[in-house]
Amino acid sequence: MNSITVKDLAAKIEHKHNLDSIILEQGQKALNLLKKEFQLLLSDLRKNMNYLHHQVVLQLKDKGDYEFECSIGEKALAFFLPNHVYDTGLRNGIFPISYLFKQTSPENRLACIIHVYYFKTDSLFNQRANDMGILLARIFINKDYDCIVEGKGELGVITPSMPKPMGNLIARKVIVNAIHFLIDLDFPQASFQEVEKICVQDYLTIVDQTHYSQTRKIGFQSKWDNSFK
């Protein structure tokens, strides 16, 4: 076995650093595209609402290069891009073998991930740390700006078999399908036995944060924590 020279080591370090930087730049580009498409969709939604009774609050909160939040009435979506690169081949192969085989480099299985979460609007915007949320989707972006979307409901069929280039159409489908999924998504009411025990601190926290508990479980772990499919 040949010994590794300092020159070879330096070249490998530099190559990996540049590769990770390119992937994260592609992730930021995709997140900015999602942000832009969400702003356009909110504008379209406002124009198509009649406002006959209660006005629906539609707003986007830009939180920088790696995060933004959107409220659609009492429900909210949070888009978050961790500053990390992941090897998707180590977890059941997110990118299909047939796709990787066609590529000139195995580096295409390296990707950053945009997470899409659902929360209640008041929970997220008022930073109620103990309120629950749900991961709706993950968007994998590689160095070639190809993406795979995995998620709940129709979010899971946007890229059903092969990666697709991230673009306006994919971004709009992710946003529309996410909103459509969460419209009828509500947290189930915990059973009486699951919430019957409460400490004073938990009670005081609830009273201080909100006039209603929005069915938030307290005490023992609820069986429906992982029941959303």
Backbone as CSV, one residue per row, in Angstrom:
resi,resn,N_x,N_y,N_z,CA_x,CA_y,CA_z,C_x,C_y,C_z
1,MET,0.842,-1.195,0.000,0.000,0.000,0.000,0.875,1.242,0.000
2,ASN,0.631,2.131,-0.971,1.406,3.360,-1.062,1.015,4.323,0.041
3,SER,1.990,4.999,0.575,1.720,5.992,1.612,1.089,7.228,0.987
4,ILE,0.246,7.900,1.758,-0.438,9.096,1.280,0.495,10.295,1.458
5,THR,0.704,11.027,0.390,1.554,12.209,0.466,0.756,13.396,0.974
6,VAL,1.452,14.387,1.456,0.796,15.610,1.928,0.050,16.286,0.788
7,LYS,0.627,16.234,-0.405,-0.018,16.841,-1.569,-1.338,16.150,-1.885
8,ASP,-1.346,14.812,-1.822,-2.575,14.063,-2.079,-3.628,14.362,-1.020
9,LEU,-3.183,14.440,0.225,-4.105,14.714,1.325,-4.714,16.101,1.177
10,ALA,-3.878,17.070,0.831,-4.366,18.438,0.645,-5.388,18.495,-0.487
11,ALA,-5.108,17.768,-1.566,-6.023,17.765,-2.711,-7.370,17.144,-2.333
12,LYS,-7.330,16.062,-1.538,-8.568,15.402,-1.136,-9.393,16.286,-0.207
13,ILE,-8.726,16.950,0.731,-9.422,17.858,1.646,-10.094,18.984,0.867
14,GLU,-9.337,19.555,-0.067,-9.862,20.678,-0.844,-11.034,20.241,-1.721
15,HIS,-10.916,19.063,-2.334,-11.990,18.565,-3.194,-13.274,18.343,-2.401
16,LYS,-13.151,17.703,-1.231,-14.349,17.427,-0.415,-14.975,18.717,0.092
17,HIS,-14.148,19.676,0.490,-14.678,20.953,0.964,-15.430,21.667,-0.156
18,ASN,-14.862,21.693,-1.346,-15.509,22.348,-2.475,-16.798,21.638,-2.869
19,LEU,-16.777,20.299,-2.816,-17.968,19.523,-3.159,-19.105,19.820,-2.185
20,ASP,-18.808,19.792,-0.887,-19.822,20.091,0.118,-20.366,21.507,-0.053
21,SER,-19.486,22.440,-0.373,-19.902,23.832,-0.550,-20.849,23.961,-1.742
22,ILE,-20.548,23.261,-2.832,-21.405,23.291,-4.025,-22.783,22.721,-3.707
23,ILE,-22.820,21.597,-2.980,-24.096,20.971,-2.630,-24.936,21.892,-1.760
24,LEU,-24.313,22.528,-0.776,-25.046,23.442,0.100,-25.520,24.675,-0.655
25,GLU,-24.734,25.140,-1.620,-25.168,26.264,-2.451,-26.394,25.879,-3.280
26,GLN,-26.412,24.647,-3.771,-27.579,24.164,-4.506,-28.796,24.079,-3.584
27,GLY,-28.559,23.672,-2.332,-29.650,23.626,-1.369,-30.214,25.000,-1.076
28,GLN,-29.335,25.988,-0.912,-29.786,27.358,-0.678,-30.548,27.898,-1.888
29,LYS,-30.071,27.544,-3.080,-30.759,27.953,-4.301,-32.170,27.375,-4.343
30,ALA,-32.309,26.100,-3.969,-33.617,25.448,-3.948,-34.521,26.066,-2.889
31,LEU,-33.966,26.373,-1.726,-34.764,26.981,-0.657,-35.259,28.363,-1.075
32,ASN,-34.416,29.139,-1.725,-34.822,30.457,-2.209,-35.908,30.340,-3.273
33,LEU,-35.820,29.300,-4.103,-36.853,29.068,-5.103,-38.187,28.738,-4.441
34,LEU,-38.152,27.882,-3.422,-39.367,27.557,-2.677,-39.962,28.805,-2.024
35,LYS,-39.100,29.639,-1.496,-39.541,30.876,-0.852,-40.239,31.795,-1.863
36,LYS,-39.625,31.934,-3.039,-40.195,32.777,-4.096,-41.538,32.238,-4.563
37,GLU,-41.618,30.923,-4.777,-42.865,30.315,-5.233,-43.955,30.432,-4.176
38,PHE,-43.561,30.355,-2.902,-44.550,30.486,-1.831,-45.116,31.898,-1.804
39,GLN,-44.266,32.891,-2.005,-44.743,34.271,-2.045,-45.718,34.483,-3.195
40,LEU,-45.418,33.906,-4.357,-46.312,34.026,-5.508,-47.645,33.328,-5.245
41,LEU,-47.581,32.149,-4.616,-48.802,31.407,-4.327,-49.668,32.150,-3.318
42,LEU,-49.055,32.724,-2.287,-49.822,33.487,-1.304,-50.530,34.657,-1.960
43,SER,-49.863,35.311,-2.902,-50.480,36.411,-3.637,-51.677,35.920,-4.443
44,ASP,-51.526,34.773,-5.102,-52.631,34.197,-5.877,-53.789,33.791,-4.975
45,LEU,-53.473,33.237,-3.814,-54.527,32.826,-2.882,-55.316,34.028,-2.385
46,ARG,-54.631,35.117,-2.068,-55.320,36.330,-1.599,-56.303,36.853,-2.653
47,LYS,-55.883,36.795,-3.924,-56.732,37.295,-5.003,-57.962,36.427,-5.224
48,ASN,-57.899,35.162,-4.810,-58.993,34.230,-5.055,-59.871,34.000,-3.840
49,MET,-59.619,34.699,-2.738,-60.448,34.552,-1.541,-61.516,35.634,-1.500
50,ASN,-62.702,35.269,-1.006,-63.827,36.194,-0.979,-63.905,37.023,0.303
51,TYR,-63.282,36.525,1.382,-63.278,37.228,2.664,-64.699,37.570,3.127
52,LEU,-65.599,36.587,3.002,-66.988,36.806,3.382,-67.176,36.839,4.893
53,HIS,-66.380,36.047,5.619,-66.554,35.981,7.065,-65.218,36.287,7.752
54,HIS,-64.552,35.261,8.234,-63.286,35.454,8.934,-62.134,35.501,7.928
55,GLN,-61.323,36.521,8.048,-60.197,36.658,7.135,-59.120,35.633,7.451
56,VAL,-58.622,34.981,6.422,-57.547,34.006,6.571,-56.209,34.727,6.519
57,VAL,-55.419,34.564,7.559,-54.102,35.198,7.608,-53.121,34.379,6.781
58,LEU,-52.544,35.016,5.771,-51.542,34.382,4.917,-50.280,35.221,4.976
59,GLN,-49.215,34.653,5.505,-47.986,35.428,5.594,-46.764,34.531,5.532
60,LEU,-45.656,35.118,5.086,-44.377,34.422,5.012,-43.367,35.178,5.862
61,LYS,-42.654,34.434,6.681,-41.616,35.030,7.537,-40.259,34.516,7.068
62,ASP,-39.463,35.408,6.497,-38.129,35.059,6.005,-37.153,35.082,7.175
63,LYS,-36.499,33.951,7.429,-35.586,33.850,8.562,-34.141,33.611,8.137
64,GLY,-33.801,34.049,6.911,-32.414,33.951,6.478,-32.188,32.935,5.379
65,ASP,-30.923,32.558,5.203,-30.530,31.688,4.092,-30.944,30.239,4.273
66,TYR,-31.262,29.833,5.491,-31.501,28.413,5.741,-32.903,28.102,6.270
67,GLU,-33.786,29.106,6.310,-35.073,28.851,6.949,-36.095,29.909,6.553
68,PHE,-37.356,29.461,6.387,-38.479,30.396,6.312,-39.739,29.696,6.794
69,GLU,-40.692,30.488,7.248,-41.931,29.973,7.806,-43.116,30.642,7.120
70,CYS,-44.201,29.904,6.978,-45.399,30.427,6.334,-46.617,30.038,7.154
71,SER,-47.542,30.985,7.314,-48.788,30.678,8.007,-49.928,30.694,7.018
72,ILE,-50.779,29.686,7.108,-52.000,29.584,6.313,-53.132,29.430,7.309
73,GLY,-53.666,30.553,7.751,-54.659,30.508,8.805,-54.026,30.063,10.113
74,GLU,-54.618,29.067,10.735,-54.123,28.590,12.023,-53.033,27.541,11.891
75,LYS,-52.644,27.249,10.649,-51.622,26.238,10.420,-50.410,26.859,9.752
76,ALA,-49.238,26.270,9.988,-47.995,26.843,9.480,-47.085,25.764,8.929
77,LEU,-46.294,26.156,7.937,-45.253,25.312,7.376,-43.906,25.955,7.647
78,ALA,-42.937,25.138,8.016,-41.574,25.617,8.246,-40.639,24.854,7.317
79,PHE,-39.856,25.582,6.535,-38.867,24.998,5.632,-37.483,25.253,6.201
80,PHE,-36.724,24.189,6.418,-35.432,24.311,7.094,-34.370,23.502,6.375
81,LEU,-33.227,24.143,6.106,-32.096,23.499,5.449,-30.915,23.440,6.420
82,PRO,-30.638,22.275,7.019,-29.448,22.159,7.883,-28.175,22.376,7.079
83,ASN,-27.173,22.895,7.721,-25.896,23.179,7.067,-25.021,21.924,7.059
84,HIS,-25.569,20.831,6.462,-24.872,19.552,6.441,-25.058,18.880,5.084
85,VAL,-24.112,18.012,4.740,-24.220,17.173,3.549,-24.313,15.726,4.005
86,TYR,-25.232,14.960,3.397,-25.490,13.588,3.817,-25.208,12.615,2.667
87,ASP,-24.775,11.412,3.035,-24.585,10.339,2.062,-25.876,9.536,2.014
88,THR,-26.693,9.779,0.996,-27.996,9.115,0.916,-27.877,7.639,0.604
89,GLY,-26.711,7.196,0.117,-26.523,5.784,-0.180,-26.416,4.924,1.055
90,LEU,-26.200,5.556,2.216,-26.072,4.806,3.458,-27.429,4.501,4.083
91,ARG,-28.488,5.049,3.526,-29.828,4.816,4.060,-30.769,4.372,2.945
92,ASN,-30.775,3.115,2.640,-31.703,2.516,1.679,-31.652,3.162,0.301
93,GLY,-30.619,3.917,0.006,-30.466,4.480,-1.325,-31.588,5.399,-1.750
94,ILE,-31.592,6.647,-1.266,-32.616,7.609,-1.656,-32.620,7.800,-3.171
95,PHE,-31.431,7.977,-3.749,-31.324,8.076,-5.203,-31.259,6.667,-5.790
96,PRO,-32.102,6.338,-6.771,-32.145,4.973,-7.328,-30.805,4.545,-7.911
97,ILE,-30.536,3.249,-7.848,-29.308,2.703,-8.404,-29.203,3.006,-9.898
98,SER,-30.327,2.918,-10.597,-30.327,3.173,-12.037,-29.896,4.605,-12.348
99,TYR,-30.254,5.532,-11.460,-29.838,6.929,-11.644,-28.353,7.088,-11.379
100,LEU,-27.887,6.513,-10.280,-26.471,6.638,-9.926,-25.583,5.950,-10.950
101,PHE,-26.069,4.852,-11.534,-25.276,4.112,-12.514,-25.034,4.946,-13.773
102,LYS,-26.005,5.810,-14.094,-25.892,6.627,-15.296,-24.967,7.827,-15.097
103,GLN,-24.716,8.174,-13.858,-23.910,9.353,-13.574,-22.418,9.017,-13.668
104,THR,-21.634,10.028,-13.975,-20.190,9.828,-14.118,-19.484,9.789,-12.780
105,SER,-20.171,10.177,-11.719,-19.523,10.227,-10.416,-20.468,9.737,-9.327
106,PRO,-19.982,8.915,-8.387,-20.820,8.473,-7.267,-21.148,9.604,-6.300
107,GLU,-20.546,10.765,-6.520,-20.806,11.908,-5.641,-22.244,12.398,-5.748
108,ASN,-22.969,11.935,-6.763,-24.358,12.364,-6.920,-25.261,11.845,-5.816
109,ARG,-24.800,10.862,-5.061,-25.621,10.375,-3.950,-25.453,11.250,-2.712
110,LEU,-24.492,12.160,-2.725,-24.330,13.116,-1.635,-25.337,14.247,-1.820
111,ALA,-26.009,14.629,-0.757,-27.075,15.621,-0.894,-27.275,16.398,0.396
112,CYS,-27.811,17.591,0.250,-28.334,18.315,1.406,-29.844,18.075,1.452
113,ILE,-30.467,18.375,2.571,-31.879,18.030,2.751,-32.656,19.235,3.265
114,ILE,-33.717,19.591,2.549,-34.654,20.611,3.016,-35.810,19.896,3.716
115,HIS,-36.023,20.216,4.980,-37.104,19.608,5.758,-38.337,20.513,5.726
116,VAL,-39.504,19.911,5.581,-40.763,20.656,5.583,-41.601,20.175,6.770
117,TYR,-41.843,21.070,7.719,-42.576,20.712,8.943,-43.930,21.418,8.991
118,TYR,-44.864,20.759,9.673,-46.167,21.367,9.965,-46.269,21.632,11.463
119,PHE,-46.718,22.856,11.795,-46.996,23.230,13.175,-48.293,24.038,13.209
120,LYS,-48.874,24.166,14.375,-49.928,25.156,14.556,-49.269,26.531,14.514
121,THR,-49.943,27.481,13.866,-49.349,28.806,13.679,-48.976,29.466,14.993
122,ASP,-49.885,29.446,15.961,-49.569,30.120,17.227,-48.455,29.401,17.978
123,SER,-48.342,28.079,17.818,-47.267,27.336,18.466,-45.908,27.754,17.922
124,LEU,-45.828,27.881,16.583,-44.557,28.212,15.954,-44.198,29.677,16.135
125,PHE,-45.121,30.568,15.848,-44.813,31.990,15.875,-44.641,32.525,17.297
126,ASN,-45.278,31.858,18.279,-45.108,32.249,19.680,-44.065,31.412,20.397
127,GLN,-43.398,30.521,19.632,-42.282,29.713,20.133,-42.653,28.920,21.382
128,ARG,-43.761,28.203,21.300,-44.158,27.319,22.394,-43.365,26.030,22.269
129,ALA,-42.328,25.933,23.044,-41.316,24.892,22.855,-41.859,23.473,23.011
130,ASN,-42.898,23.273,23.798,-43.386,21.924,24.068,-44.502,21.470,23.128
131,ASP,-44.997,22.349,22.267,-46.052,21.962,21.336,-45.468,21.103,20.211
132,MET,-46.299,20.223,19.679,-45.818,19.233,18.724,-45.950,19.695,17.284
133,GLY,-45.112,19.131,16.428,-45.184,19.353,14.998,-44.982,18.038,14.279
134,ILE,-45.083,18.063,12.947,-44.966,16.848,12.147,-44.077,17.131,10.941
135,LEU,-43.162,16.211,10.646,-42.375,16.296,9.425,-43.245,15.834,8.261
136,LEU,-43.498,16.732,7.300,-44.332,16.398,6.149,-43.522,15.882,4.966
137,ALA,-42.325,16.436,4.773,-41.557,16.055,3.584,-40.080,16.363,3.770
138,ARG,-39.266,15.695,2.950,-37.836,16.002,2.855,-37.480,16.096,1.373
139,ILE,-36.707,17.112,1.040,-36.280,17.327,-0.336,-34.767,17.166,-0.386
140,PHE,-34.304,16.148,-1.110,-32.874,15.873,-1.240,-32.355,16.570,-2.499
141,ILE,-31.304,17.383,-2.358,-30.716,18.115,-3.475,-29.242,17.721,-3.600
142,ASN,-28.836,17.266,-4.800,-27.423,16.913,-4.976,-26.675,18.002,-5.744
143,LYS,-25.424,17.734,-6.080,-24.573,18.758,-6.673,-25.027,19.172,-8.068
144,ASP,-25.779,18.292,-8.752,-26.274,18.589,-10.088,-27.638,19.266,-10.066
145,TYR,-28.124,19.615,-8.856,-29.422,20.266,-8.670,-30.577,19.329,-9.016
146,ASP,-30.305,18.030,-8.974,-31.371,17.038,-9.092,-31.957,16.801,-7.706
147,CYS,-33.239,16.493,-7.660,-33.883,16.348,-6.355,-34.750,15.101,-6.294
148,ILE,-34.905,14.610,-5.082,-35.854,13.556,-4.745,-36.704,14.088,-3.595
149,VAL,-38.021,13.953,-3.720,-38.933,14.394,-2.660,-39.576,13.163,-2.036
150,GLU,-39.451,13.030,-0.738,-40.169,11.969,-0.022,-41.047,12.637,1.021
151,GLY,-42.257,12.117,1.168,-43.151,12.769,2.117,-44.493,12.086,2.218
152,LYS,-45.394,12.734,2.915,-46.710,12.189,3.187,-47.684,12.548,2.063
153,GLY,-48.658,11.681,1.835,-49.685,11.940,0.843,-49.104,12.158,-0.546
154,GLU,-49.606,13.187,-1.230,-49.182,13.483,-2.593,-47.763,14.032,-2.662
155,LEU,-47.212,14.404,-1.541,-45.819,14.850,-1.527,-44.879,13.710,-1.903
156,GLY,-45.305,12.486,-1.653,-44.456,11.334,-1.918,-44.462,10.854,-3.356
157,VAL,-45.274,11.487,-4.226,-45.346,11.054,-5.626,-44.887,12.139,-6.594
158,ILE,-44.256,13.189,-6.073,-43.762,14.261,-6.947,-42.599,13.759,-7.793
159,THR,-41.701,12.985,-7.183,-40.597,12.343,-7.909,-40.679,10.847,-7.608
160,PRO,-41.622,10.129,-8.221,-41.930,8.754,-7.812,-40.833,7.735,-8.059
161,SER,-40.060,7.878,-9.137,-39.109,6.832,-9.470,-37.702,7.346,-9.740
162,MET,-37.591,8.519,-10.340,-36.289,9.061,-10.707,-36.168,10.509,-10.241
163,PRO,-34.956,10.939,-9.896,-34.750,12.341,-9.537,-35.092,13.259,-10.704
164,LYS,-35.524,14.467,-10.361,-35.834,15.465,-11.374,-35.085,16.751,-11.049
165,PRO,-34.751,17.539,-12.077,-34.101,18.823,-11.804,-35.015,19.716,-10.967
166,MET,-34.477,20.313,-9.928,-35.262,21.219,-9.087,-35.595,22.457,-9.901
167,GLY,-36.866,22.794,-9.951,-37.290,23.954,-10.728,-38.599,24.501,-10.192
168,ASN,-39.160,25.491,-10.896,-40.380,26.145,-10.433,-41.538,25.168,-10.310
169,LEU,-41.646,24.222,-11.247,-42.755,23.279,-11.225,-42.676,22.366,-10.008
170,ILE,-41.492,21.839,-9.710,-41.314,20.990,-8.531,-41.593,21.787,-7.261
171,ALA,-41.056,23.005,-7.184,-41.257,23.846,-6.001,-42.739,24.124,-5.772
172,ARG,-43.456,24.463,-6.844,-44.898,24.744,-6.708,-45.661,23.492,-6.279
173,LYS,-45.304,22.327,-6.813,-45.981,21.088,-6.422,-45.748,20.779,-4.950
174,VAL,-44.516,20.967,-4.472,-44.219,20.718,-3.061,-45.091,21.602,-2.181
175,ILE,-45.171,22.880,-2.508,-45.919,23.835,-1.683,-47.416,23.543,-1.723
176,VAL,-47.966,23.375,-2.925,-49.403,23.135,-3.067,-49.799,21.830,-2.388
177,ASN,-49.023,20.765,-2.602,-49.353,19.473,-1.997,-49.225,19.510,-0.480
178,ALA,-48.241,20.269,0.025,-48.084,20.385,1.478,-49.275,21.109,2.096
179,ILE,-49.698,22.211,1.477,-50.855,22.950,1.994,-52.118,22.107,1.905
180,HIS,-52.283,21.423,0.773,-53.470,20.581,0.587,-53.522,19.471,1.631
181,PHE,-52.370,18.911,1.967,-52.322,17.827,2.956,-52.685,18.327,4.346
182,LEU,-52.194,19.522,4.712,-52.392,19.970,6.092,-53.756,20.617,6.333
183,ILE,-54.506,20.939,5.273,-55.812,21.583,5.459,-56.698,20.763,6.387
184,ASP,-56.756,19.462,6.162,-57.614,18.588,6.965,-56.838,17.839,8.043
185,LEU,-55.595,18.266,8.285,-54.775,17.587,9.288,-54.891,18.299,10.627
186,ASP,-55.430,17.593,11.594,-55.553,18.122,12.950,-55.034,17.083,13.928
187,PHE,-54.472,17.566,15.014,-53.970,16.651,16.028,-55.128,15.939,16.720
188,PRO,-55.064,14.621,16.845,-56.120,13.888,17.549,-56.166,14.286,19.023
189,GLN,-57.354,14.227,19.572,-57.514,14.497,20.992,-56.929,13.336,21.801
190,ALA,-56.067,13.649,22.735,-55.525,12.610,23.610,-56.625,12.052,24.501
191,SER,-56.458,10.793,24.914,-57.458,10.187,25.791,-57.372,10.811,27.185
192,PHE,-58.437,10.635,27.959,-58.467,11.185,29.317,-57.341,10.622,30.161
193,GLN,-57.064,9.317,29.998,-56.025,8.679,30.800,-54.638,9.242,30.482
194,GLU,-54.461,9.702,29.259,-53.152,10.212,28.862,-52.865,11.603,29.411
195,VAL,-53.895,12.338,29.778,-53.687,13.719,30.233,-54.145,13.952,31.673
196,GLU,-54.564,12.880,32.359,-55.141,13.082,33.690,-54.114,13.505,34.723
197,LYS,-52.832,13.161,34.526,-51.804,13.540,35.482,-51.036,14.747,34.962
198,ILE,-50.881,15.733,35.806,-50.211,16.965,35.413,-49.509,17.576,36.624
199,CYS,-48.324,18.091,36.396,-47.622,18.769,37.485,-47.975,20.262,37.451
200,VAL,-47.735,20.953,38.535,-48.088,22.363,38.641,-47.369,23.195,37.581
201,GLN,-46.095,22.866,37.316,-45.331,23.633,36.332,-45.955,23.542,34.941
202,ASP,-46.375,22.341,34.565,-47.016,22.183,33.265,-48.315,22.977,33.189
203,TYR,-49.090,22.945,34.268,-50.352,23.679,34.297,-50.114,25.182,34.169
204,LEU,-49.151,25.695,34.931,-48.855,27.121,34.879,-48.328,27.541,33.510
205,THR,-47.566,26.652,32.874,-47.045,26.941,31.539,-48.178,27.059,30.530
206,ILE,-49.150,26.145,30.619,-50.292,26.184,29.708,-51.083,27.469,29.901
207,VAL,-51.354,27.808,31.139,-52.131,29.014,31.418,-51.399,30.258,30.926
208,ASP,-50.090,30.253,31.092,-49.298,31.416,30.700,-49.211,31.562,29.187
209,GLN,-49.150,30.454,28.451,-48.920,30.502,27.015,-50.187,30.640,26.191
210,THR,-51.267,30.063,26.649,-52.455,30.044,25.794,-53.707,29.874,26.629
211,HIS,-54.833,30.298,26.072,-56.114,30.153,26.758,-56.742,28.798,26.476
212,TYR,-56.097,28.045,25.599,-56.570,26.695,25.307,-55.366,25.816,25.035
213,SER,-55.497,24.538,25.252,-54.345,23.643,25.174,-54.114,23.074,23.786
214,GLN,-54.996,23.427,22.812,-54.938,22.896,21.440,-54.649,21.391,21.444
215,THR,-55.288,20.704,22.413,-55.217,19.245,22.600,-53.798,18.751,22.817
216,ARG,-52.928,19.621,23.338,-51.554,19.189,23.581,-51.514,18.186,24.714
217,LYS,-50.869,17.065,24.489,-50.763,16.040,25.520,-49.806,16.503,26.618
218,ILE,-50.063,16.084,27.809,-49.203,16.395,28.950,-49.044,15.121,29.756
219,GLY,-47.861,14.911,30.305,-47.665,13.733,31.139,-47.127,12.575,30.338
220,PHE,-47.871,11.460,30.321,-47.384,10.253,29.675,-47.324,10.418,28.159
221,GLN,-46.437,9.663,27.516,-46.318,9.707,26.066,-47.561,9.140,25.419
222,SER,-48.070,9.851,24.413,-49.286,9.437,23.739,-48.990,8.414,22.653
223,LYS,-49.927,7.498,22.450,-49.738,6.459,21.447,-49.810,7.018,20.036
224,TRP,-50.429,8.228,19.854,-50.570,8.753,18.502,-49.425,9.620,18.070
225,ASP,-48.332,9.678,18.851,-47.206,10.514,18.489,-46.666,10.183,17.092
226,ASN,-46.655,8.895,16.728,-46.087,8.480,15.446,-47.154,7.888,14.516
227,SER,-48.413,8.324,14.704,-49.502,7.684,13.974,-49.842,8.388,12.667
228,PHE,-49.183,9.503,12.336,-49.509,10.211,11.112,-48.825,9.558,9.930
229,LYS,-49.554,9.135,8.947,-49.010,8.444,7.770,-49.205,9.289,6.517
